[in-house]
Amino acid sequence: MPDGGEALSHDELEEAFGSDLGAGPSTSATATPSAPHEAPAQPPMGAERSAVEGVPSWSEFAHGWELGIYRDPVLCGVFAGVVLGVLGVFVVLRRAVFVTAAVSQAAGLGVALAFYLELTLHAHIPPVLAALALALGATAVLTYRMQRMRLPSETLVGLIYLAASAGAILVGDRIAQESHDIASILFGTAVLVRPMDLALVVGAGTITLIVISAGYRGFLFAGFDPEGASVHRLPVRLLDLSLWVLVALEVSVTTRAIGALPVFAFAVAPAMAALALLERVRWALALAAALGGLAGGLGYLFAFFYEFPVGASQATLSLLFLLICLPLARVLRGSAA
């Protein structure tokens, strides 16, 4: 399936952002989820345009920001990048980066099932709740020690990832009129973030940051040395479960808002870059949060001005930060030696 979907009609955008939407040059009826802006064929009189016809300009972005068209997606991407960057440090330290991918795909399957049940059985289930339920279910399976089956953890992660990905595509194929929404969830687009999505991302992220700040030492100790943490009478199982519940909560909410692709990128690349540069975990948490936030915000701007898919742009920028930090870390450690 492609990154984008069907064209958003002018009526849909007008309904989402108000009747004054038509006054802006950046809200033509040809806007699609695969790029946050496409210029109209005939710009209004007096509107500022860039030197090259058809290339978006800062004035268009500023106008869309004032209307709220671009403000919520940018803020959502920045906040999601910050929180997922922090969580990613603990995930990377546990060497379980693909757990995030499996959980995000499970959340995408939950959204697809919510659409499908509403269309077939007229059962209204909020997509974010369905995403959270499937994400928690995947997390519960991944954290359960399957000793009798003797399956390595990597095998279990791969099975859940494959099952969730295939299920989401199969269910999405049966939802013709909502296919663009399913494509957005699976492949990532932050073109049209609803105020409710932004509120949920901020709320879940705030809870996550508070819990991480309160249990920082316990999460770190349980991840580095679980046996030593048990000797010191720390609730290792409870700490691990709490961490993965936070991952499921944040991944499910952000997947519903911006898509599975940037969620996985934010949870892996900024943390790897920060841990490669810095030895102190506390400073690595701050750097991972900063890199994740930058990838979310600058990735949207890159997609806007160069008319690329949003989710892929944000993921690519996260990877670019990692590719810059890896050789830089090697140079710094070589000079220190």
C-alpha positions as CSV (number, residue, x, y, z in Angstrom):
1,M,0.0,0.0,0.0
2,P,1.3,3.5,-0.7
3,D,2.2,6.0,2.0
4,G,-0.7,8.3,1.1
5,G,-4.3,7.7,0.3
6,E,-7.3,9.1,-1.5
7,A,-7.5,12.9,-1.9
8,L,-9.0,14.8,0.9
9,S,-11.9,16.8,-0.3
10,H,-12.3,20.5,0.4
11,D,-15.5,19.8,2.3
12,E,-13.6,17.4,4.6
13,L,-10.9,19.9,5.4
14,E,-13.5,22.7,5.8
15,E,-15.4,20.6,8.2
16,A,-12.3,19.8,10.2
17,F,-10.9,23.4,10.4
18,G,-13.8,25.7,9.9
19,S,-15.4,27.7,7.1
20,D,-12.6,30.1,6.7
21,L,-10.3,27.4,5.4
22,G,-11.0,28.3,1.8
23,A,-9.3,31.6,2.2
24,G,-5.9,30.0,2.5
25,P,-3.7,29.2,-0.5
26,S,-2.5,25.9,1.0
27,T,-5.9,24.1,1.3
28,S,-6.7,23.1,-2.2
29,A,-8.9,20.1,-2.9
30,T,-5.9,18.1,-4.2
31,A,-4.1,17.8,-0.9
32,T,-3.4,14.2,-0.1
33,P,-2.1,12.4,3.0
34,S,1.2,11.6,1.2
35,A,2.4,15.2,1.4
36,P,1.4,17.9,3.8
37,H,0.8,20.4,1.1
38,E,0.3,20.8,-2.6
39,A,-0.1,24.2,-4.2
40,P,-3.3,25.2,-6.0
41,A,-3.2,25.7,-9.7
42,Q,-4.4,29.3,-9.5
43,P,-3.1,31.1,-6.3
44,P,-5.3,33.9,-4.9
45,M,-4.5,37.4,-5.9
46,G,-2.0,39.0,-3.6
47,A,-0.8,35.7,-2.1
48,E,3.0,35.5,-1.7
49,R,4.6,32.7,-3.8
50,S,8.1,31.4,-3.9
51,A,10.4,32.0,-6.8
52,V,9.6,28.7,-8.4
53,E,5.9,28.2,-9.3
54,G,4.3,25.4,-7.4
55,V,6.9,25.2,-4.6
56,P,5.4,25.9,-1.2
57,S,6.5,29.0,0.6
58,W,7.0,30.1,4.2
59,S,4.0,32.4,3.8
60,E,1.8,29.5,3.0
61,F,3.1,27.5,5.9
62,A,2.6,30.5,8.3
63,H,-1.0,30.9,7.0
64,G,-1.7,27.2,7.5
65,W,-0.1,27.4,11.0
66,E,-2.5,30.3,11.9
67,L,-5.5,28.2,10.7
68,G,-4.2,25.2,12.7
69,I,-3.7,23.0,9.7
70,Y,0.0,22.5,10.3
71,R,0.3,23.5,14.0
72,D,-1.3,20.3,15.4
73,P,0.7,17.9,13.2
74,V,4.0,19.6,14.0
75,L,3.4,19.8,17.7
76,C,2.2,16.2,17.7
77,G,5.3,15.0,15.9
78,V,7.6,17.0,18.2
79,F,6.0,15.7,21.4
80,A,5.8,12.1,20.1
81,G,9.5,12.3,19.2
82,V,10.5,13.5,22.6
83,V,8.6,10.9,24.6
84,L,9.5,8.0,22.3
85,G,13.1,9.1,22.3
86,V,13.2,8.8,26.1
87,L,11.4,5.4,26.1
88,G,13.7,4.3,23.3
89,V,16.8,4.6,25.6
90,F,15.4,1.9,27.9
91,V,14.2,-0.2,25.0
92,V,17.7,-0.1,23.3
93,L,19.5,-0.8,26.6
94,R,17.3,-4.0,26.9
95,R,18.2,-4.9,23.3
96,A,14.6,-5.2,22.4
97,V,14.2,-2.6,19.6
98,F,12.0,-4.7,17.4
99,V,9.5,-5.1,20.3
100,T,8.5,-1.5,19.5
101,A,7.9,-2.5,15.8
102,A,5.7,-5.4,16.8
103,V,3.7,-3.4,19.3
104,S,3.2,-0.6,16.7
105,Q,2.0,-3.0,14.1
106,A,-0.4,-4.5,16.7
107,A,-1.7,-1.0,17.4
108,G,-2.3,-0.6,13.6
109,L,-4.2,-3.8,13.5
110,G,-6.4,-2.5,16.4
111,V,-7.2,0.6,14.4
112,A,-8.1,-1.5,11.3
113,L,-10.3,-3.7,13.4
114,A,-12.1,-0.7,14.9
115,F,-13.0,0.6,11.4
116,Y,-14.0,-2.9,10.2
117,L,-16.3,-3.6,13.2
118,E,-18.0,-0.2,12.8
119,L,-18.7,-0.7,9.1
120,T,-19.8,-4.3,9.4
121,L,-21.5,-4.6,12.8
122,H,-22.1,-0.9,13.4
123,A,-20.2,-1.3,16.7
124,H,-18.5,2.0,17.5
125,I,-15.2,1.4,19.1
126,P,-12.8,4.3,19.4
127,P,-9.8,3.5,17.2
128,V,-7.4,4.6,19.9
129,L,-8.9,2.2,22.4
130,A,-8.7,-0.7,19.9
131,A,-5.1,0.2,19.3
132,L,-4.3,0.3,23.0
133,A,-6.0,-3.1,23.6
134,L,-4.1,-4.8,20.8
135,A,-0.8,-3.1,21.9
136,L,-1.3,-4.3,25.5
137,G,-2.2,-7.8,24.2
138,A,1.0,-7.9,22.2
139,T,3.0,-6.6,25.1
140,A,1.5,-9.2,27.5
141,V,2.5,-12.0,25.1
142,L,6.1,-10.6,24.7
143,T,6.7,-10.2,28.4
144,Y,5.3,-13.7,29.2
145,R,8.1,-16.2,29.7
146,M,7.2,-19.1,27.3
147,Q,9.4,-21.7,28.9
148,R,7.4,-24.7,27.8
149,M,7.5,-23.7,24.2
150,R,11.2,-22.8,24.3
151,L,10.8,-20.0,21.9
152,P,13.6,-17.4,21.8
153,S,12.3,-13.9,22.4
154,E,13.4,-12.7,18.9
155,T,11.2,-15.5,17.3
156,L,8.2,-14.4,19.3
157,V,8.7,-10.8,18.3
158,G,8.9,-11.7,14.7
159,L,5.8,-13.9,14.8
160,I,3.8,-11.0,16.4
161,Y,5.1,-8.5,13.9
162,L,4.2,-10.8,10.9
163,A,0.8,-11.6,12.3
164,A,-0.1,-8.0,13.1
165,S,1.2,-6.7,9.8
166,A,-0.6,-9.3,7.7
167,G,-3.8,-8.9,9.7
168,A,-3.8,-5.1,9.3
169,I,-3.4,-5.4,5.6
170,L,-6.1,-8.1,5.2
171,V,-8.6,-6.2,7.3
172,G,-7.8,-2.9,5.6
173,D,-8.4,-4.5,2.2
174,R,-12.1,-5.1,3.3
175,I,-12.6,-1.4,4.2
176,A,-12.8,0.3,0.8
177,Q,-14.2,3.6,2.0
178,E,-11.7,3.9,4.8
179,S,-8.7,2.7,2.9
180,H,-6.9,6.0,3.0
181,D,-7.2,6.0,6.8
182,I,-5.8,2.5,7.1
183,A,-2.9,3.4,4.8
184,S,-2.2,6.5,7.0
185,I,-2.1,4.4,10.1
186,L,0.1,1.7,8.7
187,F,2.6,3.8,6.8
188,G,2.5,7.1,8.6
189,T,1.1,10.5,7.7
190,A,0.7,13.6,10.0
191,V,-1.1,15.7,7.4
192,L,-4.3,16.0,9.4
193,V,-3.9,15.5,13.1
194,R,-7.1,16.1,15.0
195,P,-7.1,18.1,18.2
196,M,-8.3,14.9,20.0
197,D,-5.2,13.0,18.7
198,L,-2.9,15.8,19.9
199,A,-4.5,15.8,23.3
200,L,-4.2,12.1,23.7
201,V,-0.5,12.1,22.6
202,V,0.3,14.9,25.0
203,G,-1.7,13.2,27.8
204,A,-0.1,9.8,27.4
205,G,3.3,11.3,26.9
206,T,3.0,13.4,30.1
207,I,2.1,10.3,32.1
208,T,5.0,8.4,30.6
209,L,7.5,11.1,31.4
210,I,6.3,11.4,35.0
211,V,6.5,7.7,35.6
212,I,9.9,7.4,33.9
213,S,11.2,10.3,36.0
214,A,9.9,8.8,39.2
215,G,11.2,5.3,38.6
216,Y,14.3,6.2,36.6
217,R,16.9,4.4,38.8
218,G,14.7,1.3,39.2
219,F,14.1,1.0,35.4
220,L,17.8,1.4,34.7
221,F,18.9,-1.0,37.4
222,A,16.4,-3.7,36.4
223,G,17.4,-3.4,32.8
224,F,21.2,-3.5,33.3
225,D,21.4,-6.1,36.1
226,P,18.1,-7.8,36.9
227,E,19.8,-10.3,39.3
228,G,21.5,-7.6,41.2
229,A,18.2,-5.6,41.4
230,S,16.5,-8.7,42.8
231,V,19.2,-9.0,45.5
232,H,18.5,-5.4,46.4
233,R,14.8,-6.3,46.7
234,L,13.6,-4.3,43.8
235,P,10.4,-5.5,42.1
236,V,12.1,-6.4,38.8
237,R,9.1,-8.0,37.2
238,L,6.9,-5.1,38.2
239,L,9.4,-2.6,36.8
240,D,9.7,-4.5,33.5
241,L,5.9,-4.8,33.2
242,S,5.4,-1.1,34.0
243,L,8.0,-0.1,31.3
244,W,6.3,-2.2,28.6
245,V,2.9,-1.0,29.6
246,L,4.2,2.6,29.1
247,V,5.6,1.5,25.7
248,A,2.3,0.0,24.7
249,L,0.4,3.1,25.8
250,E,2.7,5.6,24.0
251,V,3.0,3.5,20.9
252,S,-0.7,2.9,20.5
253,V,-1.6,6.5,20.9
254,T,1.1,7.9,18.7
255,T,0.5,5.2,16.0
256,R,-3.1,6.3,15.8
257,A,-2.0,9.9,15.4
258,I,1.1,9.8,13.1
259,G,1.5,6.2,11.9
260,A,3.6,3.1,12.6
261,L,6.6,4.1,10.6
262,P,7.7,7.3,12.4
263,V,6.8,5.7,15.7
264,F,9.2,2.9,15.3
265,A,11.9,5.4,14.0
266,F,11.5,7.7,17.0
267,A,11.7,4.8,19.4
268,V,15.0,3.5,18.0
269,A,17.2,5.9,16.0
270,P,17.4,8.8,18.5
271,A,18.2,6.5,21.4
272,M,20.9,4.7,19.5
273,A,22.4,8.0,18.4
274,A,22.4,9.3,22.0
275,L,23.8,6.2,23.6
276,A,26.6,6.1,20.9
277,L,27.7,9.6,21.8
278,L,27.2,9.7,25.6
279,E,28.1,7.2,28.3
280,R,26.0,8.8,31.0
281,V,22.4,7.5,30.6
282,R,20.9,10.6,32.1
283,W,22.5,12.8,29.4
284,A,21.6,10.2,26.8
285,L,18.0,10.5,27.8
286,A,18.0,14.3,27.2
287,L,19.8,14.0,23.9
288,A,17.5,11.3,22.6
289,A,14.5,13.4,23.6
290,A,16.0,16.4,21.7
291,L,16.8,14.4,18.6
292,G,13.4,12.8,18.5
293,G,11.7,16.1,18.8
294,L,13.8,17.6,16.1
295,A,13.1,14.7,13.8
296,G,9.4,15.1,14.4
297,G,9.3,18.8,13.7
298,L,12.0,19.2,11.0
299,G,10.7,16.0,9.3
300,Y,7.3,17.6,8.8
301,L,8.9,20.8,7.4
302,F,11.1,18.8,5.0
303,A,8.0,17.0,3.8
304,F,6.0,20.2,3.4
305,F,8.6,22.1,1.4
306,Y,9.8,19.2,-0.8
307,E,6.4,17.5,-1.0
308,F,7.5,14.1,0.4
309,P,5.5,11.7,2.5
310,V,5.5,12.9,6.1
311,G,6.1,9.6,8.0
312,A,9.0,8.6,5.7
313,S,10.5,12.1,6.0
314,Q,10.4,12.0,9.8
315,A,11.9,8.4,9.9
316,T,14.6,9.4,7.4
317,L,15.6,12.4,9.5
318,S,15.8,10.2,12.6
319,L,18.1,7.8,10.7
320,L,20.2,10.8,9.4
321,F,20.8,11.9,13.0
322,L,22.0,8.3,13.8
323,L,24.3,8.3,10.8
324,I,25.9,11.6,11.9
325,C,26.3,10.6,15.5
326,L,27.9,7.2,14.9
327,P,31.1,8.5,13.2
328,L,31.2,11.5,15.5
329,A,31.2,9.2,18.5
330,R,34.0,7.2,17.1
331,V,36.1,10.4,16.5
332,L,35.4,11.7,20.0
333,R,36.4,8.4,21.6
334,G,39.5,8.2,19.5
335,S,40.6,11.7,20.5
336,A,39.9,11.0,24.2
337,A,42.1,7.8,24.0
